Amino acid sequence: MDRIPALCALRRRVDRWAGQPRAMDVVAACSAFGLMLLDVPGLARADNSLTGVTATLVLAAGAATLALRRRAPWVPLLVALGLMGWLHELTMVQFALYSLGRFRGRRAAVLATLLYVGTAYAYFHLPGWPARHGATLSDFLSLVVPIGVLAAGVGIAAYRQDLVRALEAQRRAAATRQAVQEERISVGRDVHDLVGRELTVLAVRAEVLAVRARGEAHQKDFEELADTARRAHHMLNETIVRRGDGPGATPGLEGLADLARESERMGSPVDVRITEAAKALSPLRQTAVHRVVRECLTNAAKHAPGLPVTVTVAVEGPRLRVEVRNPLPKNPPEKAPVSTGTGLFSMEERVTSMGGTLRARREDGAYVVTALLPSGLDR
């Protein structure tokens, strides 16, 4: 039994190592060495002062330089050119030119290919080369040039693909940051709507009490309280309203019925279940519930069109639980849904800003989103 955890730990270490770039460099070096081993019998018979053992060691040392193909890809190329002149070995050149195109781009790959062709042309005029690689220069170049151009071209294509993936990752990260920022602004506007109203009521009440207490000892205290409420309201305007386009409506639980009707018009029936205790939630928490449910219904309409959705809003002790559940479609939509992929981040930002947690998962053939927030109710 003790061997099972050890095997699991070993597997985790192997998986972590396999996901690192260094692992791919080792695989490339081993692949090049394996292919070059096929030439060892011929190298041992050739007039190059090498035996089978020494030829294997030389090729292994040359292939090992591919471990530097990310940091110093010119080193494997220079080694490959040396092996090409000494042992007439072209396998290493292919890996080296690919690596230059893969990790240094088009310009480096073109220069490396020209260097390779020029070096090969010089080798052609050395004794022994025409006999092995073609009786004429055209025969020789028809073998040498395609090898270099193809390897470098594949490397350049891989480099461009890496750039595309990196740019796409940056775009997704920027969209996520923008969505989170917009959600923070939305939360701030809701705070302005709800807290600002309470501050206004407080200021008015304090002024009324100040008038009633005119001539009494507490009149000045009420006047200062009213001034404090007005200043707080002014600061709230300066901080929130002027950073956006102005606050909009902040619907609460009563707005869930409208969301359900809108979703049903799109073909997805919605069953909204709200416990009686949830109706006593503060306006700010009701707004958070509305935003989470709205985003979930939008996602359900895009990814599971026509399937029923169940929305549950309940107070469970000190916590508020919002759960949106819809069955997973047996066949995904024919057309990929239009999505920025930031809705989940916006919901999570909204929930966590209020001290809650958000969880989205697949469960028993359904997609379930659960938000848990402090209810703020005295139970």
GITAJO-V815422 format. One record per residue. N is the residue number from 0. RES is the residue in three letters. SS is DSSP state (A for helix, B for strand, O for the rest). BURIAL is # if it has 16 or more other ideal C-beta (glycine too) atoms within 10 Angstrom, else .. Layout:
BEGIN
<<N/RES/SS/BURIAL> <N/RES/SS/BURIAL>>
END
This chain:
BEGIN
<<0/MET/O/.> <1/ASP/A/.> <2/ARG/A/.> <3/ILE/A/.> <4/PRO/A/.> <5/ALA/A/.> <6/LEU/A/.> <7/CYS/A/.> <8/ALA/A/.> <9/LEU/A/.> <10/ARG/A/.> <11/ARG/A/.> <12/ARG/A/.> <13/VAL/A/.> <14/ASP/A/.> <15/ARG/A/.> <16/TRP/A/.> <17/ALA/A/.> <18/GLY/O/.> <19/GLN/O/.> <20/PRO/A/.> <21/ARG/A/.> <22/ALA/A/.> <23/MET/A/.> <24/ASP/A/#> <25/VAL/A/.> <26/VAL/A/.> <27/ALA/A/#> <28/ALA/A/#> <29/CYS/A/.> <30/SER/A/.> <31/ALA/A/#> <32/PHE/A/#> <33/GLY/A/.> <34/LEU/A/#> <35/MET/A/#> <36/LEU/A/#> <37/LEU/O/.> <38/ASP/O/#> <39/VAL/A/#> <40/PRO/A/.> <41/GLY/A/.> <42/LEU/A/#> <43/ALA/A/.> <44/ARG/A/.> <45/ALA/O/.> <46/ASP/O/.> <47/ASN/O/.> <48/SER/O/.> <49/LEU/O/#> <50/THR/O/.> <51/GLY/A/.> <52/VAL/A/.> <53/THR/A/.> <54/ALA/A/#> <55/THR/A/#> <56/LEU/A/.> <57/VAL/A/#> <58/LEU/A/#> <59/ALA/A/.> <60/ALA/A/.> <61/GLY/A/#> <62/ALA/A/#> <63/ALA/A/#> <64/THR/A/#> <65/LEU/A/#> <66/ALA/A/#> <67/LEU/A/#> <68/ARG/O/#> <69/ARG/O/.> <70/ARG/O/.> <71/ALA/O/.> <72/PRO/A/#> <73/TRP/A/#> <74/VAL/A/#> <75/PRO/A/#> <76/LEU/A/#> <77/LEU/A/.> <78/VAL/A/#> <79/ALA/A/#> <80/LEU/A/#> <81/GLY/A/.> <82/LEU/A/#> <83/MET/A/#> <84/GLY/A/.> <85/TRP/A/.> <86/LEU/A/#> <87/HIS/O/#> <88/GLU/O/#> <89/LEU/O/#> <90/THR/A/#> <91/MET/A/#> <92/VAL/A/#> <93/GLN/A/#> <94/PHE/A/#> <95/ALA/A/#> <96/LEU/A/#> <97/TYR/A/#> <98/SER/A/#> <99/LEU/A/#> <100/GLY/A/#> <101/ARG/A/#> <102/PHE/A/#> <103/ARG/A/#> <104/GLY/A/#> <105/ARG/A/.> <106/ARG/A/.> <107/ALA/A/#> <108/ALA/A/#> <109/VAL/A/.> <110/LEU/A/.> <111/ALA/A/#> <112/THR/A/#> <113/LEU/A/.> <114/LEU/A/#> <115/TYR/A/#> <116/VAL/A/#> <117/GLY/A/.> <118/THR/A/#> <119/ALA/A/#> <120/TYR/A/.> <121/ALA/A/.> <122/TYR/A/#> <123/PHE/A/#> <124/HIS/O/.> <125/LEU/O/.> <126/PRO/O/.> <127/GLY/O/.> <128/TRP/A/#> <129/PRO/A/.> <130/ALA/A/.> <131/ARG/A/.> <132/HIS/A/#> <133/GLY/O/#> <134/ALA/O/.> <135/THR/O/.> <136/LEU/A/.> <137/SER/A/.> <138/ASP/A/.> <139/PHE/A/#> <140/LEU/A/#> <141/SER/A/.> <142/LEU/A/.> <143/VAL/A/#> <144/VAL/A/.> <145/PRO/A/.> <146/ILE/A/#> <147/GLY/A/#> <148/VAL/A/#> <149/LEU/A/.> <150/ALA/A/#> <151/ALA/A/#> <152/GLY/A/#> <153/VAL/A/#> <154/GLY/A/#> <155/ILE/A/#> <156/ALA/A/.> <157/ALA/A/.> <158/TYR/A/#> <159/ARG/A/.> <160/GLN/A/.> <161/ASP/A/.> <162/LEU/A/.> <163/VAL/A/.> <164/ARG/A/.> <165/ALA/A/.> <166/LEU/A/.> <167/GLU/A/.> <168/ALA/A/.> <169/GLN/A/.> <170/ARG/A/.> <171/ARG/A/.> <172/ALA/A/.> <173/ALA/A/.> <174/ALA/A/.> <175/THR/A/#> <176/ARG/A/.> <177/GLN/A/.> <178/ALA/A/#> <179/VAL/A/#> <180/GLN/A/.> <181/GLU/A/.> <182/GLU/A/#> <183/ARG/A/.> <184/ILE/A/.> <185/SER/A/#> <186/VAL/A/#> <187/GLY/A/#> <188/ARG/A/#> <189/ASP/A/#> <190/VAL/A/#> <191/HIS/A/#> <192/ASP/A/#> <193/LEU/A/#> <194/VAL/A/#> <195/GLY/A/#> <196/ARG/A/.> <197/GLU/A/.> <198/LEU/A/#> <199/THR/A/.> <200/VAL/A/.> <201/LEU/A/#> <202/ALA/A/#> <203/VAL/A/.> <204/ARG/A/.> <205/ALA/A/#> <206/GLU/A/#> <207/VAL/A/.> <208/LEU/A/#> <209/ALA/A/#> <210/VAL/A/.> <211/ARG/A/.> <212/ALA/O/.> <213/ARG/O/.> <214/GLY/O/.> <215/GLU/O/.> <216/ALA/O/.> <217/HIS/O/.> <218/GLN/A/.> <219/LYS/A/.> <220/ASP/A/.> <221/PHE/A/#> <222/GLU/A/#> <223/GLU/A/.> <224/LEU/A/#> <225/ALA/A/#> <226/ASP/A/.> <227/THR/A/.> <228/ALA/A/#> <229/ARG/A/#> <230/ARG/A/.> <231/ALA/A/.> <232/HIS/A/#> <233/HIS/A/.> <234/MET/A/.> <235/LEU/A/#> <236/ASN/A/.> <237/GLU/A/.> <238/THR/A/.> <239/ILE/O/#> <240/VAL/A/.> <241/ARG/A/.> <242/ARG/A/.> <243/GLY/O/.> <244/ASP/O/.> <245/GLY/O/.> <246/PRO/O/#> <247/GLY/O/.> <248/ALA/O/.> <249/THR/O/#> <250/PRO/O/#> <251/GLY/O/#> <252/LEU/A/#> <253/GLU/A/.> <254/GLY/A/#> <255/LEU/A/#> <256/ALA/A/.> <257/ASP/A/.> <258/LEU/A/#> <259/ALA/A/#> <260/ARG/A/.> <261/GLU/A/.> <262/SER/A/#> <263/GLU/A/.> <264/ARG/A/.> <265/MET/O/.> <266/GLY/O/.> <267/SER/O/#> <268/PRO/O/.> <269/VAL/B/#> <270/ASP/B/.> <271/VAL/B/#> <272/ARG/B/.> <273/ILE/B/#> <274/THR/O/.> <275/GLU/O/.> <276/ALA/A/.> <277/ALA/A/#> <278/LYS/A/.> <279/ALA/A/.> <280/LEU/O/#> <281/SER/O/.> <282/PRO/A/#> <283/LEU/A/#> <284/ARG/A/#> <285/GLN/A/#> <286/THR/A/#> <287/ALA/A/#> <288/VAL/A/#> <289/HIS/A/#> <290/ARG/A/#> <291/VAL/A/#> <292/VAL/A/#> <293/ARG/A/#> <294/GLU/A/#> <295/CYS/A/#> <296/LEU/A/#> <297/THR/A/#> <298/ASN/A/#> <299/ALA/A/#> <300/ALA/A/#> <301/LYS/A/.> <302/HIS/A/#> <303/ALA/O/#> <304/PRO/O/.> <305/GLY/O/.> <306/LEU/O/#> <307/PRO/O/.> <308/VAL/B/#> <309/THR/B/#> <310/VAL/B/#> <311/THR/B/#> <312/VAL/B/#> <313/ALA/B/#> <314/VAL/B/#> <315/GLU/B/.> <316/GLY/O/.> <317/PRO/O/.> <318/ARG/B/.> <319/LEU/B/#> <320/ARG/B/#> <321/VAL/B/#> <322/GLU/B/#> <323/VAL/B/#> <324/ARG/B/#> <325/ASN/B/#> <326/PRO/B/.> <327/LEU/O/.> <328/PRO/O/.> <329/LYS/O/.> <330/ASN/O/.> <331/PRO/O/.> <332/PRO/O/.> <333/GLU/O/.> <334/LYS/O/.> <335/ALA/O/.> <336/PRO/O/.> <337/VAL/O/.> <338/SER/O/.> <339/THR/O/.> <340/GLY/O/.> <341/THR/O/#> <342/GLY/A/#> <343/LEU/A/#> <344/PHE/A/#> <345/SER/A/#> <346/MET/A/#> <347/GLU/A/#> <348/GLU/A/#> <349/ARG/A/#> <350/VAL/A/#> <351/THR/A/.> <352/SER/O/#> <353/MET/O/#> <354/GLY/O/.> <355/GLY/O/#> <356/THR/B/.> <357/LEU/B/#> <358/ARG/B/.> <359/ALA/B/.> <360/ARG/B/.> <361/ARG/B/.> <362/GLU/B/.> <363/ASP/O/.> <364/GLY/O/.> <365/ALA/B/.> <366/TYR/B/#> <367/VAL/B/#> <368/VAL/B/#> <369/THR/B/#> <370/ALA/B/#> <371/LEU/B/#> <372/LEU/B/#> <373/PRO/B/.> <374/SER/O/#> <375/GLY/O/.> <376/LEU/O/#> <377/ASP/O/.> <378/ARG/O/.>>
END
